[in-house]
Amino acid sequence: MIVRVLFFASAKDVAGTANMQIAMADDANLGQLKQTLVEQIPGLMNIMSHASCSVDQEYANDDRQLYHGAEVAVIPPVSGG
Amino acid sequence: MIEISPQPIDTQALLAAVQSPTCGAAVLFVGSTRQWTDGQQTESLYYECYEPMAVKELTALIAESKRKWNVESVAIAHRMGEVGVGQASIAVAVASPHRADAFAAAGWLMDEIKSRVPIWKREKGVDGQAVWVHPHPTP
């Protein structure tokens, strides 16, 4: 399956892109995707240890099952206001 | 009412949007770019957001504030892009029959916005250095 990954703020700077498509096994969960992201972009390691992730615009835990076409976002600690 | 826009925030329009004859109280909170933070001089802030999720989160927070307090109407505006010193980056307006609910809900909404809504600021100092502000882990 292919999932879409969005990067924001410092994660976008480190990834060098605002979004990418990534191929995963059909039964992959969010934790496995995070692992794959860090393998492909080692600079994300530090950010990923503090960041949250969302699936389809909702905060999600590592055990969240992914599916083809899912929209995942890497959300570094927020600072709105 | 939720507004996420690079345009300057019309705080009076936001306040007017929540006021009604049934509400004896309306609170308007305005957050703006502060000149000094921990001895560092700021020139401007730059905001970006994950807009569809930010709108979802703000919608859920407004609904929750109405469950927690006797609040009739809430309006939130957040500016995006460059926001200079002294300019408003966020405004929250809350109207309720009595003032205690509006004060409490407005304070709670600001705390929740700062801790979970996917919006980020990059701080640009007068020295030209620009850094993302990532204060504490998001839930």
Backbone of each chain as ProteinMPNN parsed JSONL, in Angstrom:
{"seq_chain_A": "MIVRVLFFASAKDVAGTANMQIAMADDANLGQLKQTLVEQIPGLMNIMSHASCSVDQEYANDDRQLYHGAEVAVIPPVSGG", "coords_chain_A": {"N_chain_A": [[0.848, -1.195, 0.0], [0.285, 2.345, -0.451], [1.046, 5.184, 1.397], [0.407, 8.608, 2.279], [2.56, 11.057, 3.466], [2.777, 13.858, 5.521], [4.73, 16.714, 6.356], [5.539, 19.092, 8.873], [6.602, 22.365, 10.03], [9.602, 22.173, 11.896], [10.033, 19.533, 11.168], [9.438, 19.494, 8.486], [11.475, 21.116, 7.491], [13.713, 19.493, 8.053], [13.104, 17.14, 6.637], [13.097, 18.179, 4.135], [11.035, 18.456, 2.448], [7.497, 19.001, 1.997], [5.717, 16.969, 1.762], [5.413, 13.406, 1.103], [5.194, 10.277, -0.7], [4.894, 6.981, 0.487], [5.801, 3.579, 0.365], [4.404, 0.793, 1.972], [4.111, -2.337, 3.796], [1.047, -4.193, 3.5], [-0.155, -4.685, 5.959], [0.853, -2.843, 7.698], [1.448, -0.752, 10.586], [1.145, 2.478, 12.274], [3.417, 2.836, 13.886], [5.335, 1.277, 12.587], [5.552, 2.666, 10.208], [6.687, 5.058, 11.145], [9.153, 4.116, 11.945], [10.203, 3.362, 9.45], [10.31, 5.871, 8.22], [12.311, 7.152, 9.716], [14.463, 5.539, 9.061], [14.718, 6.124, 6.35], [15.066, 8.878, 6.369], [17.338, 9.873, 8.257], [17.809, 12.19, 9.746], [15.416, 12.811, 10.919], [15.152, 11.485, 13.288], [15.541, 12.644, 15.926], [13.48, 14.549, 16.017], [11.233, 12.876, 15.673], [11.145, 11.577, 18.094], [9.952, 13.353, 19.77], [7.707, 14.164, 18.466], [4.176, 14.036, 17.635], [1.844, 11.962, 15.836], [-0.59, 12.037, 13.219], [-3.415, 10.361, 11.796], [-5.327, 10.665, 9.014], [-6.075, 13.285, 9.85], [-6.43, 13.023, 12.615], [-5.148, 12.657, 15.905], [-3.043, 9.871, 16.509], [-2.093, 6.645, 17.834], [0.87, 4.487, 17.972], [0.003, 1.911, 17.359], [-1.97, 2.159, 15.518], [-3.638, 0.974, 12.708], [-2.664, 1.177, 9.319], [-3.758, 2.134, 5.988], [-4.208, 1.785, 2.418], [-3.732, 4.838, 0.866], [-4.033, 6.38, 3.126], [-3.687, 9.401, 5.053], [-1.014, 10.565, 6.65], [0.398, 12.573, 9.204], [3.326, 14.181, 10.376], [3.723, 15.622, 13.419], [5.322, 17.964, 14.987], [5.927, 19.222, 18.378], [3.366, 21.514, 19.111], [2.86, 25.085, 18.572], [0.988, 27.164, 18.496], [-1.073, 30.147, 18.801]], "CA_chain_A": [[0.0, 0.0, 0.0], [0.981, 3.623, -0.468], [0.452, 6.2, 2.275], [0.915, 9.949, 2.058], [3.08, 11.59, 4.729], [2.938, 15.318, 5.522], [5.681, 17.219, 7.362], [5.319, 20.493, 9.238], [7.557, 23.1, 10.861], [10.985, 21.688, 11.836], [10.059, 18.242, 10.464], [9.462, 19.818, 7.049], [12.834, 21.593, 7.199], [14.65, 18.362, 8.078], [12.764, 16.223, 5.542], [13.374, 18.864, 2.879], [9.815, 18.418, 1.64], [6.271, 19.104, 2.795], [4.992, 15.686, 1.738], [5.981, 12.328, 0.292], [4.45, 9.013, -0.747], [5.787, 5.927, 0.964], [5.219, 2.244, 0.209], [4.485, -0.015, 3.188], [3.393, -3.618, 3.742], [-0.393, -3.94, 3.635], [-0.635, -4.765, 7.347], [1.71, -1.972, 8.519], [0.794, 0.221, 11.456], [1.798, 3.784, 12.321], [4.745, 2.676, 14.471], [6.238, 0.769, 11.546], [5.784, 3.761, 9.264], [7.626, 5.991, 11.782], [10.455, 3.452, 11.857], [10.637, 3.469, 8.049], [10.644, 7.279, 7.952], [13.608, 7.454, 10.328], [15.482, 4.833, 8.269], [14.906, 6.822, 5.073], [15.51, 10.25, 6.649], [17.889, 9.747, 9.606], [17.716, 13.458, 10.462], [14.129, 12.928, 11.609], [15.165, 10.683, 14.522], [15.345, 13.46, 17.115], [12.136, 15.142, 15.954], [10.221, 11.833, 15.854], [11.035, 11.163, 19.494], [9.096, 14.33, 20.466], [6.533, 14.502, 17.66], [2.997, 13.177, 17.564], [1.432, 11.732, 14.455], [-2.034, 11.924, 12.994], [-3.872, 9.617, 10.636], [-6.556, 11.318, 8.536], [-6.311, 14.496, 10.66], [-6.714, 12.766, 14.025], [-3.999, 12.112, 16.618], [-3.107, 8.415, 16.509], [-1.012, 5.93, 18.501], [1.693, 3.653, 17.089], [-0.663, 0.668, 16.943], [-3.025, 2.442, 14.529], [-3.484, 0.285, 11.423], [-2.725, 2.078, 8.164], [-4.417, 1.556, 4.821], [-3.808, 2.441, 1.172], [-4.321, 6.172, 0.708], [-4.119, 7.097, 4.406], [-2.903, 10.637, 5.159], [-0.322, 10.606, 7.943], [1.176, 13.804, 9.373], [4.291, 14.27, 11.483], [3.319, 16.85, 14.112], [6.212, 18.348, 16.087], [5.18, 19.947, 19.421], [2.7, 22.659, 18.487], [3.162, 26.374, 19.211], [0.06, 28.192, 18.04], [-1.492, 31.135, 19.787]], "C_chain_A": [[0.887, 1.25, 0.0], [0.275, 4.555, 0.524], [1.12, 7.542, 1.992], [1.358, 10.479, 3.417], [3.294, 13.091, 4.577], [3.894, 15.72, 6.64], [5.396, 18.697, 7.624], [6.474, 21.035, 10.073], [8.963, 22.489, 10.76], [11.089, 20.349, 11.107], [10.12, 18.465, 8.953], [10.863, 20.288, 6.64], [13.806, 20.42, 7.097], [14.38, 17.406, 6.915], [13.071, 16.847, 4.181], [12.186, 18.85, 1.93], [8.605, 18.527, 2.564], [5.478, 17.8, 2.788], [5.688, 14.68, 0.848], [5.038, 11.128, 0.307], [5.411, 7.927, -0.284], [5.063, 4.582, 0.872], [5.445, 1.429, 1.471], [3.789, -1.356, 2.942], [1.916, -3.355, 4.049], [-0.901, -3.976, 5.07], [0.145, -3.818, 8.275], [0.882, -1.046, 9.404], [1.635, 1.501, 11.507], [3.223, 3.69, 12.88], [5.764, 2.205, 13.437], [6.536, 1.844, 10.504], [6.81, 4.744, 9.849], [9.043, 5.438, 11.71], [11.037, 3.598, 10.442], [11.065, 4.898, 7.713], [12.027, 7.623, 8.495], [14.737, 6.751, 9.572], [15.786, 5.595, 6.976], [15.452, 8.233, 5.261], [16.068, 10.284, 8.076], [17.796, 11.039, 10.43], [16.427, 13.63, 11.241], [14.118, 12.275, 12.988], [14.84, 11.51, 15.76], [13.932, 14.045, 17.163], [11.072, 14.09, 16.244], [10.069, 11.414, 17.31], [10.166, 12.135, 20.295], [7.772, 14.564, 19.741], [5.37, 13.548, 17.917], [2.735, 12.907, 16.092], [-0.08, 11.699, 14.386], [-2.256, 11.009, 11.804], [-5.223, 10.206, 10.258], [-7.011, 12.433, 9.482], [-6.792, 14.216, 12.074], [-5.477, 12.183, 14.677], [-4.14, 10.595, 16.721], [-1.898, 7.83, 17.23], [-0.302, 5.008, 17.519], [0.974, 2.403, 16.595], [-1.8, 0.909, 15.938], [-2.698, 1.777, 13.192], [-3.572, 1.3, 10.28], [-3.442, 1.377, 7.011], [-3.977, 2.338, 3.59], [-4.511, 3.797, 1.055], [-4.441, 6.958, 2.001], [-3.245, 8.354, 4.37], [-2.324, 10.726, 6.569], [0.423, 11.943, 8.028], [2.111, 13.672, 10.552], [4.084, 15.642, 12.12], [4.291, 17.14, 15.248], [5.406, 19.115, 17.132], [4.649, 21.286, 18.882], [2.992, 23.956, 19.264], [2.276, 27.487, 18.66], [-0.259, 29.171, 19.155], [-0.736, 32.43, 19.637]], "O_chain_A": [[2.054, 1.216, 0.389], [-0.948, 4.695, 0.491], [2.257, 7.597, 1.523], [0.627, 10.368, 4.401], [3.92, 13.54, 3.617], [3.873, 15.145, 7.728], [5.057, 19.45, 6.712], [7.211, 20.292, 10.722], [9.468, 22.304, 9.653], [12.116, 20.057, 10.496], [10.777, 17.714, 8.233], [11.372, 19.91, 5.585], [14.62, 20.355, 6.176], [15.316, 16.919, 6.281], [13.28, 16.137, 3.197], [12.314, 19.191, 0.754], [8.673, 18.195, 3.747], [4.672, 17.548, 3.683], [6.454, 15.042, -0.045], [4.202, 10.983, 1.199], [6.595, 7.948, -0.62], [3.896, 4.453, 1.241], [6.563, 1.38, 1.985], [2.992, -1.5, 2.015], [1.58, -2.414, 4.767], [-1.934, -3.385, 5.384], [0.102, -3.973, 9.495], [-0.213, -0.616, 9.042], [2.688, 1.598, 10.875], [4.126, 4.38, 12.407], [6.903, 2.67, 13.412], [7.648, 1.918, 9.983], [7.698, 5.211, 9.135], [10.003, 6.166, 11.455], [12.214, 3.917, 10.272], [12.054, 5.11, 7.012], [12.817, 8.294, 7.831], [15.836, 7.291, 9.45], [16.938, 5.703, 6.558], [16.206, 8.73, 4.425], [15.361, 10.676, 9.004], [17.715, 10.992, 11.657], [16.339, 14.487, 12.12], [13.19, 12.482, 13.769], [13.976, 11.137, 16.553], [13.276, 14.039, 18.205], [10.116, 14.359, 16.971], [9.004, 10.953, 17.721], [9.692, 11.79, 21.378], [6.828, 15.098, 20.322], [5.557, 12.413, 18.356], [3.324, 13.538, 15.214], [-0.76, 11.377, 15.361], [-1.406, 10.893, 10.921], [-6.147, 10.245, 11.071], [-8.18, 12.508, 9.86], [-7.472, 15.045, 12.679], [-4.817, 11.32, 14.098], [-5.229, 10.088, 16.988], [-0.821, 8.426, 17.244], [-0.773, 4.767, 16.407], [1.298, 1.886, 15.526], [-2.504, -0.025, 15.556], [-1.628, 1.988, 12.623], [-4.443, 2.171, 10.276], [-3.696, 0.173, 7.063], [-3.433, 3.435, 3.713], [-5.737, 3.881, 1.136], [-4.906, 8.098, 1.981], [-2.192, 8.366, 3.732], [-3.046, 10.934, 7.545], [1.009, 12.393, 7.043], [1.748, 13.127, 11.595], [4.242, 16.678, 11.474], [4.119, 16.628, 16.354], [4.321, 19.61, 16.829], [5.385, 22.071, 18.284], [3.326, 23.924, 20.448], [2.738, 28.596, 18.392], [0.213, 29.044, 20.285], [-0.969, 33.372, 20.393]]}, "seq_chain_B": "MIEISPQPIDTQALLAAVQSPTCGAAVLFVGSTRQWTDGQQTESLYYECYEPMAVKELTALIAESKRKWNVESVAIAHRMGEVGVGQASIAVAVASPHRADAFAAAGWLMDEIKSRVPIWKREKGVDGQAVWVHPHPTP", "coords_chain_B": {"N_chain_B": [[-17.628, 29.89, 14.991], [-14.838, 29.852, 12.919], [-11.742, 31.06, 11.89], [-9.023, 30.902, 9.806], [-6.392, 32.521, 8.55], [-4.238, 34.522, 6.432], [-4.729, 37.183, 6.636], [-4.889, 40.295, 8.54], [-6.32, 40.15, 11.85], [-9.668, 40.96, 12.485], [-10.592, 42.075, 15.281], [-12.768, 43.347, 16.492], [-14.893, 42.636, 14.863], [-14.934, 39.929, 15.35], [-15.671, 39.862, 18.03], [-18.197, 41.034, 17.813], [-19.455, 39.026, 16.421], [-20.059, 37.073, 18.294], [-21.652, 38.257, 20.208], [-24.878, 38.621, 21.736], [-28.361, 39.321, 22.489], [-29.124, 37.607, 24.546], [-26.891, 37.1, 25.983], [-25.167, 38.255, 28.695], [-22.553, 38.687, 28.961], [-19.416, 39.032, 27.321], [-16.293, 37.865, 26.365], [-13.222, 38.868, 25.086], [-10.259, 37.616, 24.002], [-7.03, 38.543, 23.031], [-4.138, 37.568, 21.466], [-0.82, 38.567, 20.885], [2.192, 39.289, 18.969], [5.034, 39.29, 20.923], [7.516, 41.57, 22.004], [9.816, 40.975, 23.579], [11.342, 37.986, 24.68], [12.527, 36.076, 27.18], [14.795, 37.754, 27.323], [15.543, 37.903, 24.675], [15.211, 39.682, 21.659], [12.425, 39.926, 19.621], [11.593, 40.083, 16.164], [9.596, 39.354, 14.376], [6.919, 36.91, 14.066], [6.34, 33.826, 12.417], [3.689, 31.995, 11.198], [2.486, 28.677, 10.606], [0.168, 26.094, 9.592], [-1.538, 22.907, 9.868], [-4.012, 22.805, 8.097], [-6.669, 21.456, 7.605], [-6.763, 19.673, 9.79], [-6.383, 21.405, 11.937], [-8.726, 22.913, 11.83], [-10.584, 20.879, 12.384], [-9.783, 20.188, 15.031], [-10.174, 22.63, 16.378], [-12.921, 22.932, 16.038], [-13.838, 20.768, 17.553], [-12.898, 21.567, 20.068], [-14.396, 23.887, 20.547], [-16.967, 22.789, 20.702], [-16.598, 21.18, 22.961], [-16.083, 23.122, 24.914], [-18.565, 24.252, 25.123], [-19.971, 22.213, 26.267], [-18.779, 22.066, 28.746], [-19.133, 24.562, 29.976], [-21.632, 27.126, 30.529], [-21.978, 28.386, 27.819], [-22.735, 30.364, 25.061], [-21.851, 31.141, 22.524], [-18.957, 30.927, 20.455], [-16.057, 32.245, 18.962], [-13.183, 31.911, 16.969], [-10.134, 33.14, 15.779], [-7.205, 32.703, 13.889], [-4.182, 33.969, 12.826], [-2.12, 33.47, 9.928], [1.2, 33.039, 8.495], [3.488, 35.831, 8.304], [3.705, 37.697, 11.295], [4.003, 40.696, 12.737], [5.709, 42.407, 15.485], [3.545, 43.324, 18.115], [1.295, 42.946, 16.607], [-1.819, 41.137, 16.204], [-1.982, 37.633, 16.609], [-3.73, 35.696, 17.356], [-7.195, 35.454, 18.216], [-9.774, 35.018, 20.546], [-13.138, 34.828, 21.084], [-15.776, 34.759, 23.375], [-19.103, 34.277, 24.358], [-21.519, 34.456, 26.945], [-24.333, 33.886, 29.157], [-23.683, 34.761, 31.784], [-20.731, 36.249, 33.298], [-18.702, 34.576, 34.442], [-18.622, 32.072, 33.165], [-17.825, 32.748, 30.547], [-15.26, 33.883, 30.944], [-13.904, 31.643, 32.072], [-14.143, 29.706, 30.038], [-12.82, 30.94, 27.894], [-10.168, 31.089, 28.798], [-9.565, 28.365, 29.15], [-9.889, 27.454, 26.51], [-7.728, 28.78, 25.223], [-5.532, 27.541, 26.507], [-5.873, 24.88, 25.633], [-5.728, 25.196, 22.845], [-3.062, 25.965, 22.561], [-1.845, 23.623, 23.328], [-2.692, 21.479, 21.696], [-3.657, 22.013, 19.055], [-2.758, 21.772, 15.657], [-0.696, 23.993, 14.896], [2.051, 26.065, 14.175], [4.758, 28.178, 15.231], [7.388, 30.215, 13.946], [10.099, 31.848, 15.165], [11.476, 34.972, 14.552], [14.351, 36.664, 15.171], [15.754, 39.945, 15.972], [18.281, 39.743, 15.129], [18.12, 38.358, 12.81], [18.055, 35.602, 12.865], [16.067, 32.669, 12.544], [13.924, 30.503, 14.189], [12.068, 27.485, 14.732], [9.469, 27.196, 17.099], [9.095, 24.818, 19.445], [7.592, 23.888, 21.999], [6.668, 21.872, 24.012], [5.889, 18.353, 24.326], [3.282, 17.34, 22.131], [-0.033, 16.024, 22.695]], "CA_chain_B": [[-16.969, 30.498, 13.848], [-13.39, 29.624, 12.924], [-11.079, 31.726, 10.769], [-7.572, 30.747, 9.721], [-6.17, 33.369, 7.377], [-3.063, 35.399, 6.53], [-5.169, 38.579, 6.793], [-4.961, 40.78, 9.93], [-7.563, 39.747, 12.517], [-10.594, 42.027, 12.847], [-11.023, 41.631, 16.608], [-14.102, 43.885, 16.798], [-15.866, 41.818, 14.121], [-15.005, 38.638, 16.044], [-16.473, 40.113, 19.233], [-19.586, 41.269, 17.379], [-20.019, 37.763, 15.937], [-20.549, 36.231, 19.401], [-22.561, 38.967, 21.11], [-26.31, 38.474, 21.472], [-29.155, 39.882, 23.599], [-29.264, 36.646, 25.646], [-25.607, 36.993, 26.686], [-24.8, 39.454, 29.44], [-21.093, 38.775, 29.026], [-18.602, 38.58, 26.186], [-14.861, 38.013, 26.638], [-12.385, 38.824, 23.886], [-8.829, 37.488, 24.267], [-6.195, 38.788, 21.854], [-2.723, 37.257, 21.659], [-0.05, 39.229, 19.832], [3.635, 39.045, 18.965], [5.689, 39.997, 22.03], [8.841, 42.053, 21.6], [10.92, 40.369, 24.318], [11.143, 36.676, 25.294], [13.761, 35.639, 27.853], [15.918, 38.624, 26.984], [15.778, 37.916, 23.233], [14.293, 40.592, 20.982], [11.752, 39.329, 18.462], [11.186, 41.026, 15.122], [8.288, 38.892, 13.906], [6.651, 35.483, 14.14], [5.757, 33.278, 11.185], [2.839, 30.87, 11.579], [1.915, 27.769, 9.61], [-0.723, 25.116, 10.223], [-2.092, 21.775, 9.121], [-5.309, 23.468, 8.184], [-7.878, 20.645, 7.835], [-6.771, 19.121, 11.149], [-6.556, 22.53, 12.864], [-10.16, 23.238, 11.847], [-11.242, 19.791, 13.124], [-9.465, 20.298, 16.459], [-10.834, 23.831, 16.913], [-14.355, 22.638, 16.082], [-14.054, 19.882, 18.701], [-12.679, 22.341, 21.3], [-15.551, 24.781, 20.739], [-18.072, 21.94, 21.174], [-16.32, 20.754, 24.337], [-16.236, 24.284, 25.809], [-20.007, 24.467, 25.329], [-20.439, 21.18, 27.199], [-18.213, 22.298, 30.082], [-19.633, 25.806, 30.56], [-22.845, 27.66, 29.924], [-21.46, 29.313, 26.823], [-23.665, 30.353, 23.937], [-21.22, 31.348, 21.225], [-17.496, 31.025, 20.474], [-15.421, 32.524, 17.665], [-11.719, 31.844, 17.078], [-9.403, 33.515, 14.567], [-5.752, 32.575, 13.997], [-3.523, 34.497, 11.637], [-1.008, 32.665, 9.403], [2.249, 33.818, 7.854], [4.287, 36.764, 9.11], [2.958, 38.565, 12.211], [4.99, 41.577, 13.35], [5.578, 42.773, 16.907], [2.375, 44.131, 18.442], [0.112, 42.555, 15.824], [-2.545, 39.991, 16.761], [-1.858, 36.341, 15.933], [-4.917, 34.895, 17.688], [-8.254, 36.076, 19.009], [-10.836, 34.105, 20.977], [-14.284, 35.555, 21.643], [-16.738, 33.85, 24.005], [-20.256, 34.964, 24.952], [-22.305, 33.615, 27.842], [-25.295, 34.688, 29.915], [-22.985, 35.37, 32.93], [-19.322, 36.412, 32.93], [-17.778, 33.541, 34.914], [-18.499, 31.029, 32.135], [-17.059, 33.259, 29.399], [-13.853, 33.984, 31.359], [-13.332, 30.302, 32.248], [-14.067, 29.012, 28.742], [-11.796, 31.58, 27.054], [-8.859, 30.672, 29.318], [-9.402, 26.938, 28.839], [-9.689, 27.323, 25.062], [-6.354, 29.179, 24.883], [-4.622, 26.474, 26.96], [-6.036, 23.715, 24.752], [-5.214, 25.543, 21.515], [-1.603, 25.955, 22.618], [-1.281, 22.301, 23.578], [-3.034, 20.382, 20.77], [-4.058, 22.35, 17.677], [-1.527, 21.746, 14.847], [-0.25, 25.299, 14.405], [3.428, 26.261, 14.644], [5.343, 29.491, 14.978], [8.833, 30.342, 13.805], [10.427, 33.135, 15.752], [12.586, 35.643, 13.88], [14.931, 37.675, 16.044], [16.272, 41.139, 15.289], [19.57, 39.335, 14.549], [17.864, 37.663, 11.549], [17.935, 34.161, 13.098], [14.683, 32.204, 12.623], [13.842, 29.142, 14.73], [10.742, 26.965, 15.074], [9.195, 27.063, 18.534], [8.464, 23.525, 19.757], [7.731, 23.989, 23.444], [6.508, 20.663, 24.817], [5.273, 17.317, 23.494], [1.851, 17.389, 21.828], [-0.65, 14.754, 23.146]], "C_chain_B": [[-15.453, 30.34, 13.986], [-12.8, 30.293, 11.69], [-9.583, 31.486, 10.854], [-7.165, 31.439, 8.427], [-4.902, 34.193, 7.54], [-3.438, 36.875, 6.722], [-5.12, 38.994, 8.268], [-6.32, 40.435, 10.541], [-8.388, 40.986, 12.864], [-11.225, 41.638, 14.192], [-12.432, 42.141, 16.947], [-15.188, 43.086, 16.089], [-16.045, 40.469, 14.807], [-15.879, 38.764, 17.292], [-17.945, 40.271, 18.853], [-20.259, 39.962, 16.963], [-20.574, 36.902, 17.069], [-21.597, 36.933, 20.266], [-24.025, 38.756, 20.714], [-27.079, 39.011, 22.681], [-29.28, 38.924, 24.787], [-27.986, 36.506, 26.464], [-25.276, 38.316, 27.368], [-23.307, 39.664, 29.466], [-20.469, 38.331, 27.713], [-17.152, 38.868, 26.531], [-14.125, 37.924, 25.309], [-10.93, 38.735, 24.331], [-8.086, 37.724, 22.966], [-4.747, 38.476, 22.212], [-1.927, 37.891, 20.539], [1.443, 38.967, 19.99], [4.313, 39.941, 19.995], [7.105, 40.367, 21.604], [9.991, 41.308, 22.277], [10.527, 39.01, 24.881], [12.478, 36.209, 25.849], [14.977, 36.45, 27.398], [16.253, 38.688, 25.507], [14.756, 38.832, 22.57], [13.739, 39.972, 19.705], [11.382, 40.415, 17.459], [9.801, 40.655, 14.588], [8.155, 37.403, 14.168], [6.051, 35.068, 12.799], [4.971, 32.039, 11.587], [2.498, 30.0, 10.379], [1.05, 26.756, 10.34], [-1.021, 23.973, 9.275], [-3.586, 22.06, 9.107], [-6.516, 22.544, 8.396], [-7.934, 20.058, 9.244], [-6.959, 20.226, 12.181], [-8.036, 22.9, 12.969], [-10.932, 22.166, 12.613], [-11.045, 19.933, 14.624], [-10.183, 21.499, 17.076], [-12.345, 23.612, 17.03], [-14.679, 21.775, 17.298], [-13.881, 20.651, 20.014], [-13.856, 23.272, 21.583], [-16.733, 23.97, 21.281], [-17.851, 21.531, 22.625], [-16.493, 21.917, 25.318], [-17.719, 24.542, 26.104], [-20.615, 23.396, 26.229], [-19.987, 21.487, 28.618], [-18.788, 23.531, 30.769], [-20.908, 26.237, 29.858], [-22.456, 28.792, 28.974], [-22.35, 29.229, 25.585], [-22.935, 30.374, 22.589], [-19.712, 31.531, 21.377], [-17.002, 31.34, 19.063], [-13.907, 32.563, 17.867], [-11.105, 32.232, 15.733], [-7.911, 33.338, 14.826], [-5.137, 33.074, 12.695], [-2.379, 33.57, 11.219], [0.018, 33.585, 8.748], [2.925, 34.752, 8.845], [3.389, 37.643, 9.986], [3.974, 39.394, 12.994], [4.702, 41.879, 14.809], [4.356, 43.673, 17.097], [1.133, 43.761, 17.666], [-0.51, 41.284, 16.395], [-2.319, 38.735, 15.923], [-3.086, 35.472, 16.205], [-5.925, 35.752, 18.437], [-9.318, 35.028, 19.291], [-11.937, 34.947, 21.603], [-15.307, 34.549, 22.152], [-17.868, 34.678, 24.621], [-21.073, 33.99, 25.777], [-23.297, 34.507, 28.604], [-24.626, 35.425, 31.08], [-21.477, 35.294, 32.717], [-18.409, 35.26, 33.34], [-17.554, 32.463, 33.85], [-17.636, 31.503, 30.963], [-15.577, 33.371, 29.735], [-13.216, 32.593, 31.425], [-13.144, 29.61, 30.896], [-12.958, 29.616, 27.874], [-10.393, 31.15, 27.497], [-8.563, 29.221, 28.977], [-9.14, 26.747, 27.351], [-8.263, 27.695, 24.667], [-5.352, 28.098, 25.296], [-4.679, 25.277, 26.012], [-5.478, 23.99, 23.352], [-3.693, 25.427, 21.51], [-1.038, 24.56, 22.81], [-1.631, 21.268, 22.505], [-3.408, 20.755, 19.345], [-2.798, 22.481, 16.802], [-1.248, 23.073, 14.126], [1.15, 25.499, 14.986], [3.877, 27.682, 14.354], [6.86, 29.383, 14.841], [9.174, 31.763, 14.224], [11.628, 33.727, 15.026], [13.084, 36.765, 14.777], [15.412, 38.878, 15.257], [17.635, 40.847, 14.666], [19.389, 38.546, 13.246], [17.728, 36.158, 11.687], [16.471, 33.764, 13.206], [14.655, 30.757, 13.103], [12.393, 28.76, 15.021], [10.63, 26.841, 16.582], [8.445, 25.747, 18.737], [8.533, 23.313, 21.258], [7.672, 22.685, 24.237], [5.774, 19.638, 23.98], [3.761, 17.508, 23.351], [1.243, 16.057, 22.271], [-0.645, 13.668, 22.064]], "O_chain_B": [[-14.87, 30.651, 15.025], [-13.298, 30.113, 10.579], [-8.948, 31.824, 11.853], [-7.541, 31.005, 7.338], [-4.524, 34.531, 8.662], [-2.566, 37.715, 6.943], [-5.29, 38.154, 9.151], [-7.339, 40.427, 9.85], [-7.88, 41.937, 13.457], [-12.254, 40.963, 14.235], [-13.199, 41.446, 17.612], [-16.271, 42.878, 16.635], [-17.148, 39.924, 14.85], [-16.711, 37.902, 17.577], [-18.826, 39.705, 19.501], [-21.468, 39.797, 17.125], [-21.466, 36.085, 16.838], [-22.35, 36.271, 20.98], [-24.367, 38.716, 19.532], [-26.519, 39.141, 23.769], [-29.517, 39.365, 25.911], [-27.989, 35.869, 27.518], [-25.125, 39.351, 26.719], [-22.831, 40.697, 29.936], [-20.928, 37.382, 27.078], [-16.813, 39.979, 26.94], [-14.371, 37.022, 24.508], [-10.414, 39.659, 24.962], [-8.454, 37.182, 21.924], [-4.195, 39.05, 23.151], [-2.299, 37.777, 19.371], [1.893, 38.481, 21.028], [4.194, 41.165, 19.957], [7.798, 39.595, 20.94], [11.015, 41.035, 21.65], [9.472, 38.892, 25.505], [13.432, 35.975, 25.106], [16.043, 35.897, 27.126], [17.144, 39.438, 25.109], [13.568, 38.766, 22.883], [14.49, 39.551, 18.825], [10.93, 41.501, 17.822], [8.95, 41.518, 14.376], [9.136, 36.718, 14.454], [5.356, 35.842, 12.139], [5.506, 31.139, 12.235], [2.252, 30.5, 9.281], [1.175, 26.575, 11.551], [-0.794, 24.051, 8.067], [-4.328, 21.618, 9.985], [-7.324, 22.812, 9.285], [-9.011, 19.952, 9.832], [-7.625, 20.014, 13.194], [-8.539, 23.169, 14.06], [-11.826, 22.484, 13.398], [-11.994, 19.818, 15.4], [-10.735, 21.398, 18.172], [-12.971, 24.048, 17.996], [-15.669, 22.014, 17.99], [-14.626, 20.423, 20.967], [-14.264, 23.426, 22.734], [-17.418, 24.407, 22.206], [-18.785, 21.529, 23.426], [-16.993, 21.724, 26.427], [-18.077, 24.992, 27.193], [-21.637, 23.624, 26.876], [-20.704, 21.212, 29.58], [-18.92, 23.558, 31.992], [-21.223, 25.786, 28.757], [-22.589, 29.975, 29.287], [-22.675, 28.135, 25.123], [-23.347, 29.71, 21.638], [-19.246, 32.199, 22.3], [-17.481, 30.761, 18.088], [-13.413, 33.172, 18.816], [-11.502, 31.722, 14.686], [-7.405, 33.77, 15.862], [-5.526, 32.652, 11.606], [-1.742, 32.953, 12.072], [-0.257, 34.755, 8.482], [2.938, 34.507, 10.051], [2.439, 38.255, 9.499], [4.717, 38.859, 13.817], [3.601, 41.639, 15.305], [4.151, 44.639, 16.362], [0.034, 44.197, 18.008], [0.179, 40.458, 16.994], [-2.444, 38.758, 14.699], [-3.443, 34.619, 15.393], [-5.56, 36.654, 19.191], [-9.714, 34.261, 18.413], [-11.689, 35.696, 22.548], [-15.662, 33.602, 21.449], [-17.617, 35.66, 25.32], [-21.297, 32.848, 25.374], [-23.12, 35.723, 28.684], [-24.955, 36.581, 31.346], [-20.99, 34.39, 32.039], [-17.428, 34.99, 32.648], [-16.431, 31.998, 33.658], [-16.813, 30.746, 30.448], [-14.726, 33.004, 28.925], [-12.122, 32.383, 30.9], [-12.104, 29.001, 30.645], [-12.236, 28.885, 27.196], [-9.532, 30.88, 26.66], [-7.453, 28.883, 28.568], [-8.269, 25.966, 26.969], [-7.648, 26.999, 23.859], [-4.435, 27.774, 24.54], [-3.642, 24.729, 25.636], [-4.838, 23.128, 22.749], [-3.105, 24.868, 20.584], [0.128, 24.321, 22.493], [-0.934, 20.259, 22.4], [-3.47, 19.871, 18.49], [-1.874, 23.214, 17.158], [-1.522, 23.239, 12.938], [1.409, 25.15, 16.138], [3.451, 28.307, 13.383], [7.516, 28.587, 15.513], [8.619, 32.738, 13.715], [12.667, 33.08, 14.896], [12.344, 37.694, 15.103], [15.474, 38.844, 14.028], [18.101, 41.583, 13.796], [20.37, 38.112, 12.642], [17.328, 35.489, 10.734], [15.701, 34.442, 13.886], [15.285, 29.887, 12.503], [11.598, 29.576, 15.488], [11.575, 26.433, 17.256], [7.319, 25.578, 18.27], [9.435, 22.632, 21.746], [8.553, 22.427, 25.058], [5.1, 20.002, 23.017], [3.061, 17.799, 24.321], [1.936, 15.041, 22.231], [-1.126, 12.56, 22.299]]}, "name": "protein", "num_of_chains": 2, "seq": "MIVRVLFFASAKDVAGTANMQIAMADDANLGQLKQTLVEQIPGLMNIMSHASCSVDQEYANDDRQLYHGAEVAVIPPVSGGMIEISPQPIDTQALLAAVQSPTCGAAVLFVGSTRQWTDGQQTESLYYECYEPMAVKELTALIAESKRKWNVESVAIAHRMGEVGVGQASIAVAVASPHRADAFAAAGWLMDEIKSRVPIWKREKGVDGQAVWVHPHPTP"}
